[in-house]
C-alpha cells in the first residue's frame, strides 16, 4: 500500500520508453494530483513502476539524486529487481 511517507519513485511511459524519477512527500496524493493535472493536457501515460519509502524527505532526496545519475539501463534493472512485469503499482497499490 502507498503510505503517507516520503518516497522516491520512477514513472515509465510504455509507448516512448521514457523514465521519470522524482520525490514526493506523499506519493499517493502526488500521483493523484499529477494524473488529475494532466487530464486533457497530455495524452502520455506514465505508470508508477518503482518506489522506495523513507522516514524523512532528506533521505528521499539523497536517493533520488543517486537514481537520477543512473543510466537508463541501470534504472531498468532497478525496476526489474522489484517489478519484473512493470505493473502500474499505483493501480495495484502494492508495496515496492
The first five atom37 places (N, CA, C, CB, O) and aatype in JSON, in Angstrom:
{
  "aatype": [20, 20, 20, 20, 20, 20, 20, 20, 20, 20, 20, 20, 20, 20, 20, 20, 20, 20, 20, 20, 20, 20, 20, 20, 20, 20, 20, 20, 20, 20, 20, 20, 20, 20, 20, 20, 20, 20, 20, 20, 20, 20, 20, 20, 20, 20, 20, 20, 20, 20, 20, 20, 20, 20, 20, 20, 20, 20, 20, 20, 20, 20, 20, 20, 20, 20, 20, 20, 20, 20, 20, 20, 20, 20, 20, 20, 20, 20, 20, 20, 20, 20, 20, 20, 20, 20, 20, 20, 20, 20, 20, 20, 20, 20, 20, 20],
  "atom_mask": [
    [1, 1, 1, 1, 1],
    [1, 1, 1, 1, 1],
    [1, 1, 1, 1, 1],
    [1, 1, 1, 1, 1],
    [1, 1, 1, 1, 1],
    [1, 1, 1, 1, 1],
    [1, 1, 1, 1, 1],
    [1, 1, 1, 1, 1],
    [1, 1, 1, 1, 1],
    [1, 1, 1, 1, 1],
    [1, 1, 1, 1, 1],
    [1, 1, 1, 1, 1],
    [1, 1, 1, 1, 1],
    [1, 1, 1, 1, 1],
    [1, 1, 1, 1, 1],
    [1, 1, 1, 1, 1],
    [1, 1, 1, 1, 1],
    [1, 1, 1, 1, 1],
    [1, 1, 1, 1, 1],
    [1, 1, 1, 1, 1],
    [1, 1, 1, 1, 1],
    [1, 1, 1, 1, 1],
    [1, 1, 1, 1, 1],
    [1, 1, 1, 1, 1],
    [1, 1, 1, 1, 1],
    [1, 1, 1, 1, 1],
    [1, 1, 1, 1, 1],
    [1, 1, 1, 1, 1],
    [1, 1, 1, 1, 1],
    [1, 1, 1, 1, 1],
    [1, 1, 1, 1, 1],
    [1, 1, 1, 1, 1],
    [1, 1, 1, 1, 1],
    [1, 1, 1, 1, 1],
    [1, 1, 1, 1, 1],
    [1, 1, 1, 1, 1],
    [1, 1, 1, 1, 1],
    [1, 1, 1, 1, 1],
    [1, 1, 1, 1, 1],
    [1, 1, 1, 1, 1],
    [1, 1, 1, 1, 1],
    [1, 1, 1, 1, 1],
    [1, 1, 1, 1, 1],
    [1, 1, 1, 1, 1],
    [1, 1, 1, 1, 1],
    [1, 1, 1, 1, 1],
    [1, 1, 1, 1, 1],
    [1, 1, 1, 1, 1],
    [1, 1, 1, 1, 1],
    [1, 1, 1, 1, 1],
    [1, 1, 1, 1, 1],
    [1, 1, 1, 1, 1],
    [1, 1, 1, 1, 1],
    [1, 1, 1, 1, 1],
    [1, 1, 1, 1, 1],
    [1, 1, 1, 1, 1],
    [1, 1, 1, 1, 1],
    [1, 1, 1, 1, 1],
    [1, 1, 1, 1, 1],
    [1, 1, 1, 1, 1],
    [1, 1, 1, 1, 1],
    [1, 1, 1, 1, 1],
    [1, 1, 1, 1, 1],
    [1, 1, 1, 1, 1],
    [1, 1, 1, 1, 1],
    [1, 1, 1, 1, 1],
    [1, 1, 1, 1, 1],
    [1, 1, 1, 1, 1],
    [1, 1, 1, 1, 1],
    [1, 1, 1, 1, 1],
    [1, 1, 1, 1, 1],
    [1, 1, 1, 1, 1],
    [1, 1, 1, 1, 1],
    [1, 1, 1, 1, 1],
    [1, 1, 1, 1, 1],
    [1, 1, 1, 1, 1],
    [1, 1, 1, 1, 1],
    [1, 1, 1, 1, 1],
    [1, 1, 1, 1, 1],
    [1, 1, 1, 1, 1],
    [1, 1, 1, 1, 1],
    [1, 1, 1, 1, 1],
    [1, 1, 1, 1, 1],
    [1, 1, 1, 1, 1],
    [1, 1, 1, 1, 1],
    [1, 1, 1, 1, 1],
    [1, 1, 1, 1, 1],
    [1, 1, 1, 1, 1],
    [1, 1, 1, 1, 1],
    [1, 1, 1, 1, 1],
    [1, 1, 1, 1, 1],
    [1, 1, 1, 1, 1],
    [1, 1, 1, 1, 1],
    [1, 1, 1, 1, 1],
    [1, 1, 1, 1, 1],
    [1, 1, 1, 1, 1]
  ],
  "atom_positions": [
    [[0.84, -1.18, 0.0], [0.0, 0.0, 0.0], [0.89, 1.25, 0.0], [-0.96, 0.0, 1.23], [1.93, 1.28, 0.66]],
    [[0.48, 2.25, -0.74], [1.24, 3.5, -0.8], [0.93, 4.32, 0.44], [0.91, 4.3, -2.1], [-0.17, 4.85, 0.6]],
    [[1.91, 4.42, 1.32], [1.71, 5.11, 2.59], [1.99, 6.59, 2.46], [2.59, 4.5, 3.66], [2.48, 7.07, 1.43]],
    [[1.68, 7.31, 3.52], [1.93, 8.74, 3.55], [3.32, 9.0, 4.13], [0.85, 9.47, 4.37], [3.48, 9.65, 5.16]],
    [[4.31, 8.47, 3.44], [5.71, 8.66, 3.8], [6.43, 9.25, 2.6], [6.37, 7.31, 4.26], [6.0, 9.06, 1.46]],
    [[7.53, 9.96, 2.84], [8.33, 10.44, 1.7], [8.78, 9.25, 0.85], [9.56, 11.25, 2.2], [9.09, 8.18, 1.36]],
    [[8.81, 9.48, -0.45], [9.17, 8.4, -1.37], [9.93, 8.94, -2.56], [7.92, 7.65, -1.83], [9.74, 10.08, -2.98]],
    [[10.8, 8.09, -3.09], [11.4, 8.33, -4.4], [10.7, 7.35, -5.33], [13.0, 8.14, -4.39], [10.39, 6.23, -4.94]],
    [[10.45, 7.79, -6.56], [9.67, 6.95, -7.47], [10.21, 7.05, -8.89], [8.21, 7.35, -7.44], [10.94, 7.98, -9.24]],
    [[9.84, 6.06, -9.69], [10.13, 6.09, -11.12], [8.82, 5.83, -11.85], [11.23, 5.03, -11.53], [8.11, 4.86, -11.57]],
    [[8.51, 6.72, -12.78], [7.36, 6.56, -13.66], [7.87, 6.16, -15.04], [6.51, 7.87, -13.73], [8.93, 6.61, -15.46]],
    [[7.12, 5.32, -15.73], [7.52, 4.86, -17.06], [6.41, 5.11, -18.05], [7.88, 3.36, -17.04], [5.23, 4.99, -17.74]],
    [[6.82, 5.48, -19.26], [5.9, 5.6, -20.38], [6.17, 4.42, -21.29], [6.08, 6.97, -21.15], [7.24, 4.32, -21.89]],
    [[5.21, 3.52, -21.39], [5.4, 2.29, -22.17], [5.58, 2.57, -23.65], [4.23, 1.37, -21.97], [6.31, 1.85, -24.33]],
    [[4.92, 3.59, -24.17], [4.99, 3.89, -25.6], [6.36, 4.44, -26.0], [3.91, 4.88, -25.99], [6.96, 3.98, -26.98]],
    [[6.86, 5.41, -25.25], [8.12, 6.05, -25.62], [9.33, 5.4, -24.96], [8.07, 7.52, -25.27], [10.47, 5.58, -25.41]],
    [[9.09, 4.64, -23.88], [10.2, 4.03, -23.15], [10.89, 4.99, -22.2], [11.2, 3.48, -24.12], [11.9, 4.64, -21.59]],
    [[10.34, 6.2, -22.06], [10.99, 7.17, -21.19], [10.68, 6.89, -19.72], [10.55, 8.59, -21.55], [9.63, 6.36, -19.38]],
    [[11.64, 7.26, -18.88], [11.52, 7.1, -17.43], [11.64, 8.46, -16.77], [12.61, 6.13, -16.89], [12.4, 9.31, -17.22]],
    [[10.88, 8.66, -15.71], [10.91, 9.91, -14.96], [11.02, 9.56, -13.49], [9.64, 10.79, -15.25], [10.19, 8.82, -12.96]],
    [[12.04, 10.1, -12.82], [12.17, 9.85, -11.38], [11.9, 11.14, -10.63], [13.58, 9.29, -11.03], [12.09, 12.24, -11.16]],
    [[11.46, 10.98, -9.39], [11.15, 12.15, -8.58], [10.98, 11.78, -7.12], [9.89, 12.83, -9.08], [11.16, 10.63, -6.73]],
    [[10.63, 12.8, -6.33], [10.42, 12.65, -4.89], [9.06, 13.22, -4.55], [11.54, 13.37, -4.07], [8.62, 14.21, -5.14]],
    [[8.39, 12.59, -3.6], [7.1, 13.1, -3.13], [7.02, 12.92, -1.62], [5.93, 12.37, -3.83], [7.47, 11.91, -1.08]],
    [[6.45, 13.9, -0.95], [6.23, 13.8, 0.49], [5.12, 12.79, 0.79], [5.88, 15.18, 1.09], [5.15, 12.1, 1.81]],
    [[4.14, 12.71, -0.11], [3.02, 11.77, 0.0], [2.79, 11.23, -1.41], [1.71, 12.45, 0.59], [2.17, 11.9, -2.23]],
    [[3.28, 10.05, -1.68], [3.29, 9.51, -3.03], [1.89, 9.34, -3.62], [4.02, 8.19, -3.05], [1.64, 9.72, -4.76]],
    [[1.0, 8.76, -2.85], [-0.36, 8.53, -3.37], [-1.0, 9.86, -3.78], [-1.24, 7.81, -2.32], [-1.57, 9.96, -4.87]],
    [[-0.92, 10.86, -2.92], [-1.53, 12.16, -3.22], [-0.82, 12.83, -4.4], [-1.48, 13.07, -1.99], [-1.46, 13.42, -5.27]],
    [[0.5, 12.75, -4.42], [1.28, 13.35, -5.5], [0.88, 12.78, -6.85], [2.78, 13.14, -5.26], [0.66, 13.52, -7.81]],
    [[0.77, 11.46, -6.94], [0.42, 10.82, -8.2], [-1.03, 11.11, -8.59], [0.64, 9.31, -8.11], [-1.34, 11.3, -9.77]],
    [[-1.9, 11.15, -7.61], [-3.29, 11.5, -7.89], [-3.37, 12.91, -8.49], [-4.15, 11.42, -6.6], [-4.02, 13.13, -9.51]],
    [[-2.7, 13.85, -7.84], [-2.69, 15.24, -8.32], [-2.06, 15.35, -9.7], [-1.95, 16.14, -7.33], [-2.55, 16.08, -10.56]],
    [[-0.98, 14.62, -9.91], [-0.26, 14.62, -11.18], [-1.17, 14.15, -12.31], [0.99, 13.74, -11.09], [-1.25, 14.78, -13.36]],
    [[-1.85, 13.04, -12.07], [-2.73, 12.49, -13.11], [-3.95, 13.38, -13.35], [-3.18, 11.08, -12.72], [-4.41, 13.5, -14.48]],
    [[-4.46, 14.0, -12.3], [-5.59, 14.92, -12.46], [-5.17, 16.15, -13.26], [-6.14, 15.34, -11.09], [-5.91, 16.62, -14.12]],
    [[-3.98, 16.67, -12.97], [-3.49, 17.88, -13.66], [-3.25, 17.61, -15.13], [-2.2, 18.38, -13.0], [-3.47, 18.49, -15.97]],
    [[-2.8, 16.41, -15.46], [-2.55, 16.1, -16.87], [-3.85, 16.03, -17.65], [-1.79, 14.78, -16.99], [-3.95, 16.55, -18.76]],
    [[-4.84, 15.38, -17.05], [-6.15, 15.26, -17.67], [-6.14, 15.29, -19.17], [-7.02, 16.33, -17.18], [-5.67, 14.35, -19.82]],
    [[-6.65, 16.36, -19.74], [-6.74, 16.5, -21.19], [-5.5, 17.15, -21.8], [-7.96, 17.31, -21.55], [-5.39, 17.24, -23.02]],
    [[-4.58, 17.6, -20.96], [-3.43, 18.35, -21.47], [-2.51, 17.46, -22.28], [-2.66, 18.98, -20.31], [-2.1, 17.82, -23.39]],
    [[-2.17, 16.29, -21.73], [-1.22, 15.39, -22.4], [-1.82, 14.01, -22.54], [0.11, 15.32, -21.63], [-2.55, 13.54, -21.67]],
    [[-1.5, 13.39, -23.62], [-2.0, 12.03, -23.86], [-1.03, 10.97, -23.34], [-2.25, 11.81, -25.35], [-1.38, 9.79, -23.26]],
    [[0.19, 11.39, -22.99], [1.16, 10.44, -22.48], [0.69, 9.89, -21.14], [2.55, 11.11, -22.35], [0.18, 10.62, -20.29]],
    [[0.87, 8.59, -20.97], [0.51, 7.96, -19.71], [1.79, 7.44, -19.06], [-0.52, 6.82, -19.93], [2.51, 6.62, -19.62]],
    [[2.04, 7.94, -17.87], [3.18, 7.46, -17.1], [2.65, 6.59, -15.97], [4.03, 8.65, -16.54], [1.72, 6.98, -15.26]],
    [[3.24, 5.42, -15.81], [2.83, 4.48, -14.78], [3.9, 4.38, -13.71], [2.54, 3.1, -15.39], [5.09, 4.45, -13.99]],
    [[3.45, 4.22, -12.47], [4.36, 4.04, -11.35], [4.91, 2.62, -11.41], [3.65, 4.32, -9.98], [4.17, 1.66, -11.21]],
    [[6.2, 2.49, -11.68], [6.8, 1.16, -11.81], [7.8, 0.86, -10.7], [7.48, 1.03, -13.15], [8.25, -0.28, -10.56]],
    [[8.15, 1.87, -9.9], [9.14, 1.67, -8.84], [8.97, 2.76, -7.8], [10.58, 1.67, -9.41], [8.72, 3.92, -8.13]],
    [[9.1, 2.39, -6.54], [9.19, 3.4, -5.48], [9.87, 2.83, -4.26], [7.8, 3.92, -5.11], [9.88, 1.62, -4.04]],
    [[10.44, 3.71, -3.46], [11.04, 3.38, -2.18], [10.5, 4.39, -1.18], [12.62, 3.4, -2.23], [10.43, 5.58, -1.47]],
    [[10.12, 3.92, 0.01], [9.64, 4.79, 1.07], [10.76, 5.12, 2.04], [8.46, 4.14, 1.8], [11.66, 4.31, 2.26]],
    [[10.7, 6.32, 2.63], [11.72, 6.78, 3.56], [11.08, 7.39, 4.79], [12.66, 7.79, 2.87], [9.92, 7.79, 4.78]],
    [[11.85, 7.46, 5.85], [11.37, 8.07, 7.09], [11.32, 9.59, 7.0], [12.25, 7.66, 8.25], [10.47, 10.23, 7.61]],
    [[12.25, 10.16, 6.23], [12.22, 11.62, 6.09], [12.53, 12.03, 4.65], [13.21, 12.28, 7.06], [13.12, 11.27, 3.88]],
    [[12.13, 13.24, 4.33], [12.25, 13.75, 2.97], [13.7, 13.9, 2.52], [11.55, 15.08, 2.86], [14.01, 13.69, 1.35]],
    [[14.59, 14.24, 3.44], [16.0, 14.41, 3.09], [16.59, 13.11, 2.55], [16.81, 14.89, 4.31], [17.34, 13.12, 1.57]],
    [[16.26, 12.0, 3.19], [16.75, 10.7, 2.72], [16.22, 10.41, 1.31], [16.32, 9.57, 3.69], [16.95, 9.89, 0.46]],
    [[14.97, 10.74, 1.07], [14.37, 10.51, -0.25], [15.09, 11.34, -1.31], [12.87, 10.84, -0.23], [15.37, 10.85, -2.4]],
    [[15.38, 12.6, -1.0], [16.09, 13.46, -1.95], [17.5, 12.92, -2.25], [16.19, 14.89, -1.42], [17.96, 12.98, -3.39]],
    [[18.17, 12.4, -1.24], [19.51, 11.83, -1.45], [19.43, 10.62, -2.38], [20.14, 11.43, -0.1], [20.27, 10.47, -3.27]],
    [[18.43, 9.77, -2.17], [18.28, 8.6, -3.02], [17.89, 9.0, -4.45], [17.22, 7.65, -2.44], [18.38, 8.41, -5.41]],
    [[17.03, 10.0, -4.58], [16.65, 10.48, -5.92], [17.88, 10.95, -6.68], [15.61, 11.61, -5.82], [18.02, 10.68, -7.88]],
    [[18.76, 11.65, -6.01], [19.98, 12.14, -6.65], [20.79, 10.97, -7.21], [20.84, 12.97, -5.65], [21.31, 11.04, -8.32]],
    [[20.89, 9.9, -6.44], [21.6, 8.7, -6.91], [20.93, 8.13, -8.15], [21.65, 7.63, -5.81], [21.6, 7.85, -9.15]],
    [[19.63, 7.96, -8.08], [18.89, 7.35, -9.19], [18.97, 8.21, -10.44], [17.44, 7.13, -8.8], [19.09, 7.67, -11.55]],
    [[18.9, 9.52, -10.3], [18.98, 10.41, -11.47], [20.31, 10.28, -12.2], [18.76, 11.86, -11.05], [20.4, 10.55, -13.4]],
    [[21.35, 9.87, -11.49], [22.66, 9.68, -12.11], [22.78, 8.33, -12.82], [23.75, 9.8, -11.05], [23.72, 8.12, -13.58]],
    [[21.85, 7.42, -12.58], [21.88, 6.11, -13.21], [21.62, 6.21, -14.7], [20.85, 5.18, -12.55], [20.89, 7.09, -15.16]],
    [[22.21, 5.32, -15.44], [21.91, 5.19, -16.87], [20.51, 4.59, -17.02], [22.98, 4.3, -17.59], [19.95, 4.05, -16.07]],
    [[19.96, 4.7, -18.21], [18.65, 4.12, -18.48], [18.68, 2.62, -18.2], [18.22, 4.38, -19.95], [17.73, 2.07, -17.64]],
    [[19.75, 1.96, -18.59], [19.9, 0.52, -18.38], [19.89, 0.18, -16.88], [21.2, 0.0, -19.03], [19.26, -0.8, -16.47]],
    [[20.57, 0.97, -16.09], [20.62, 0.69, -14.65], [19.27, 0.96, -13.98], [21.72, 1.55, -13.98], [18.87, 0.22, -13.08]],
    [[18.56, 2.01, -14.43], [17.21, 2.26, -13.9], [16.29, 1.1, -14.26], [16.64, 3.6, -14.46], [15.47, 0.68, -13.44]],
    [[16.42, 0.6, -15.48], [15.6, -0.53, -15.92], [15.88, -1.76, -15.05], [15.88, -0.85, -17.41], [14.95, -2.46, -14.66]],
    [[17.13, -2.01, -14.75], [17.49, -3.14, -13.89], [16.93, -2.95, -12.48], [19.03, -3.31, -13.83], [16.49, -3.92, -11.86]],
    [[16.94, -1.73, -11.98], [16.38, -1.43, -10.66], [14.88, -1.75, -10.64], [16.63, 0.06, -10.28], [14.38, -2.37, -9.71]],
    [[14.19, -1.32, -11.67], [12.75, -1.6, -11.78], [12.52, -3.11, -11.87], [12.14, -0.89, -13.03], [11.68, -3.66, -11.16]],
    [[13.27, -3.78, -12.73], [13.12, -5.23, -12.92], [13.34, -6.0, -11.62], [14.1, -5.72, -13.97], [12.74, -7.05, -11.42]],
    [[14.19, -5.48, -10.74], [14.52, -6.19, -9.5], [13.32, -6.31, -8.55], [15.65, -5.48, -8.79], [13.28, -7.24, -7.74]],
    [[12.37, -5.4, -8.63], [11.21, -5.48, -7.74], [9.88, -5.57, -8.49], [11.19, -4.27, -6.83], [8.85, -5.92, -7.9]],
    [[9.9, -5.25, -9.77], [8.66, -5.22, -10.55], [8.95, -5.71, -11.98], [8.05, -3.78, -10.58], [8.88, -4.92, -12.93]],
    [[9.26, -7.0, -12.13], [9.69, -7.51, -13.43], [8.64, -7.38, -14.54], [10.07, -8.95, -13.3], [9.01, -7.35, -15.72]],
    [[7.36, -7.32, -14.2], [6.32, -7.16, -15.22], [6.0, -5.69, -15.49], [5.05, -7.89, -14.78], [5.2, -5.38, -16.37]],
    [[6.62, -4.82, -14.76], [6.4, -3.37, -14.88], [4.91, -3.03, -14.7], [6.89, -2.87, -16.26], [4.35, -2.21, -15.42]],
    [[4.3, -3.68, -13.71], [2.91, -3.37, -13.38], [2.82, -1.94, -12.87], [2.35, -4.36, -12.32], [3.79, -1.41, -12.34]],
    [[1.67, -1.33, -13.04], [1.43, 0.01, -12.51], [1.13, -0.14, -11.02], [0.25, 0.74, -13.26], [0.02, -0.53, -10.64]],
    [[2.09, 0.17, -10.18], [1.96, -0.01, -8.74], [0.95, 0.96, -8.13], [3.31, 0.17, -8.08], [0.43, 0.71, -7.04]],
    [[0.68, 2.05, -8.8], [-0.35, 2.98, -8.32], [-1.72, 2.32, -8.43], [-0.32, 4.32, -9.13], [-2.55, 2.47, -7.53]],
    [[-1.95, 1.61, -9.51], [-3.24, 0.94, -9.7], [-3.4, -0.24, -8.76], [-3.37, 0.48, -11.14], [-4.5, -0.48, -8.25]],
    [[-2.32, -0.98, -8.54], [-2.42, -2.17, -7.7], [-2.29, -1.84, -6.22], [-1.36, -3.17, -8.08], [-2.74, -2.6, -5.37]],
    [[-1.66, -0.67, -5.91], [-1.46, -0.29, -4.52], [-0.44, -1.14, -3.81], [-2.75, -0.35, -3.78], [-0.4, -1.19, -2.59]],
    [[0.39, -1.82, -4.59], [1.36, -2.74, -4.0], [2.55, -1.99, -3.41], [1.86, -3.74, -5.04], [2.89, -0.88, -3.82]],
    [[3.14, -2.62, -2.44], [4.34, -2.13, -1.78], [5.54, -2.54, -2.62], [4.46, -2.68, -0.31], [5.63, -3.67, -3.09]],
    [[6.45, -1.61, -2.82], [7.67, -1.94, -3.56], [8.68, -2.54, -2.64], [8.26, -0.71, -4.25], [9.78, -2.88, -3.07]]
  ]
}
